[in-house]
């Protein structure tokens, strides 16, 4: 008994079956798969769905990174009380600087996935700082070129 395309209902053969890189076969013919890919990539609705899915995945990875780094500002002299700290105000800081260069090389989703991997391997190059402490550190260490120390 043969397999049929779940979109158009034609009998599938090895020549017209779609398979991805993981060798998982979907019951969809190549013609229907190409149409599905076009609708997903080229139409405004498909683009919107793709962007929303990317944002959702990035937010999930960011929450994992924050939990691995302790969900609080790493600066012991932080003037903001930890109990009143909004998690949206926490930023991943590179202890030795150069974080913006690393971020520019990747999109946000890949950046956070790479951070999770590095932190789980035991890297001490990253810390979580509130916005205030992060910018203060950047200013004092002259990591921002536009500002001059008084």
Secondary structure, DSSP 8 states (H G I E B T S, - for coil): ---B-TTT--B--TTTEEE-TT--EEEEEHHHHHHHHHHHHHSHHHHHHHHHHHHHHHHHHHHHHHHHTTSS-S-TT-SS-GGG--GGGEEEEETTS-HHHHHHTS-HHHHHHHHHHHHHTT--SEEEEEHHHHHHHHHHTT-STT----
